[in-house]
Amino acid sequence: MDRATTDGDDRPCCWICLDSGPHAESGSPLRRECSCRGLSGYAHADCLARYARRKSSIAGTADLAAFGRPWDVCPNCSQSYRNEVAMDLSSAFIAYVDEGEHKKNGMARLAARRLRLVAFGTYLMSTSRSGTPSKYLDDAKKAALAVIAIIDEMRAGEGT
C-alpha cells in the first residue's frame, strides 16, 4: 500500500491509516465530505467508523452528545460530515449501538437513529436540487419506525 511520506508527496491520504489508495481490506475509496481543505480531512469510511467506535467507547453514554459526536463531526474541521460519508457513518453508528453493550440502552439507540434521520434529511435536501432520486427513502422510513418502536419500549419499561 502507498503510505503518506514526508518527502513532498502531495497526494491525499487517510488521516487515520495514512494509506493514499483504497482501503486495504474493503477497497473503499478516500473521501472527504466535511469542510476540511487542501490535503486534510481525507479518510476511508471504514477508518472513520473504527475511529468513531473507539471515541464513543471512551466517552460512554453518560454524555450522549460526546457519545455521538465522533459519528457526526470531523475532528479536524469540527464540521458535520455530509452526503455518503454521513450516511455510511450513521449506519455504522446504529450497528455499533445495536450489536454491543449499548443494545439495551434506549437513549443510545435513539441517538444513533436521530443521527441517521438527520443524515437522511441533509442528504435528501442536497440531492433534491440536482433531481437525483433518493435511494434512501425506504431506509429513512425504517429508521423513523425504529425510533417510534424504541420510544414505545421505553414507555412500556416505565410502567413496570
C-alpha positions in Angstrom: 0.0 0.0 0.0 1.1 3.5 -0.6 1.9 5.3 2.6 2.0 9.0 3.1 5.5 10.3 3.2 7.2 13.5 4.3 9.2 13.9 1.1 6.7 16.3 -0.5 4.1 13.7 -1.6 1.1 15.8 -2.4 -1.5 13.0 -2.9 -4.3 12.9 -0.4 -4.1 10.2 2.2 -6.3 8.9 5.0 -5.6 10.9 8.2 -6.2 7.7 10.2 -4.4 4.9 8.4 -2.2 7.1 6.2 -2.9 5.0 3.0 -3.2 7.1 -0.1 -5.2 4.5 -2.0 -8.3 2.4 -1.5 -8.8 0.8 2.0 -6.6 -2.3 2.2 -9.4 -4.6 3.3 -12.6 -3.2 2.0 -11.4 -1.4 -1.1 -13.4 1.7 -0.1 -12.0 4.9 -1.6 -10.7 8.0 0.2 -13.4 10.5 0.7 -13.8 13.9 2.3 -17.3 15.2 2.9 -16.7 17.8 5.6 -15.3 21.3 5.5 -11.6 20.4 5.5 -9.5 22.0 2.8 -6.3 21.1 0.9 -5.0 17.6 1.6 -6.5 17.3 5.1 -9.6 15.5 6.1 -9.5 12.6 3.6 -10.4 9.2 5.1 -11.8 5.8 4.3 -15.3 5.2 5.7 -14.0 2.0 7.4 -11.3 4.0 9.2 -13.8 6.7 10.3 -16.1 4.1 11.7 -13.2 2.4 13.6 -12.2 5.8 14.9 -15.7 6.7 16.0 -16.2 3.3 17.8 -13.0 3.9 19.7 -14.0 7.5 20.7 -17.6 6.5 21.6 -16.2 3.7 23.8 -14.1 6.2 25.7 -16.9 8.8 26.0 -19.5 6.3 27.2 -23.3 7.0 27.2 -23.4 9.3 30.3 -22.9 12.2 27.9 -24.9 11.3 24.8 -23.6 14.3 22.9 -20.0 13.2 23.4 -21.0 9.6 22.6 -22.5 10.5 19.2 -20.1 13.3 18.2 -17.4 11.1 16.5 -20.1 9.7 14.2 -21.3 13.2 13.2 -18.4 15.7 13.3 -15.0 15.7 11.7 -12.4 16.1 14.4 -10.1 18.1 12.1 -12.5 20.9 10.9 -15.3 20.5 13.5 -18.0 20.4 10.9 -20.6 17.7 10.3 -20.0 15.0 7.7 -22.2 15.2 4.7 -23.6 13.0 1.9 -22.4 9.5 1.5 -19.9 9.7 4.5 -22.7 10.9 6.8 -25.0 8.1 5.5 -22.2 5.4 6.0 -21.3 6.6 9.5 -24.9 6.9 10.7 -25.4 3.3 9.5 -22.3 2.2 11.3 -23.3 4.0 14.4 -26.6 2.1 14.5 -24.7 -1.2 14.0 -22.3 -0.2 16.8 -25.1 0.6 19.3 -27.2 -2.4 18.4 -24.5 -5.1 18.4 -22.8 -4.5 21.7 -23.2 -3.4 25.3 -25.4 -0.5 24.3 -28.2 -2.5 22.7 -30.4 -2.3 25.8 -29.8 1.5 26.3 -32.8 3.2 24.7 -31.2 6.6 24.7 -28.1 5.4 22.9 -30.3 3.6 20.4 -32.3 6.8 19.9 -29.1 8.9 19.5 -28.0 6.6 16.7 -31.3 6.7 14.9 -31.6 10.5 15.3 -28.2 10.9 13.6 -29.5 8.6 10.8 -32.6 10.7 10.3 -30.6 13.9 10.3 -28.2 12.4 7.7 -31.2 11.4 5.6 -32.7 14.9 5.8 -29.4 16.5 4.8 -28.8 14.0 2.0 -32.3 14.4 0.6 -32.1 18.2 0.6 -28.7 18.2 -1.1 -29.7 15.7 -3.8 -33.2 17.1 -4.4 -31.8 20.2 -6.1 -30.0 18.0 -8.6 -33.1 15.9 -9.4 -31.3 12.8 -8.2 -33.8 10.3 -6.9 -33.2 9.3 -3.4 -32.0 5.8 -2.9 -32.6 6.0 0.9 -36.3 6.7 1.2 -37.2 3.1 2.4 -34.3 3.2 4.8 -35.5 6.6 6.2 -38.9 5.1 6.8 -37.4 2.1 8.6 -35.3 4.4 10.8 -38.3 6.5 11.7 -40.4 3.4 12.6 -37.5 2.2 14.7 -37.5 5.5 16.7 -41.2 5.0 17.4 -40.6 1.4 18.5 -37.8 2.4 20.8 -39.9 5.1 22.4 -42.8 2.6 22.9 -40.3 0.2 24.5 -39.1 2.9 26.8 -42.6 3.9 27.8 -43.5 0.3 28.5 -40.5 -0.1 30.7 -41.6 2.9 32.8 -44.8 1.2 33.6 -43.2 -1.9 35.1 
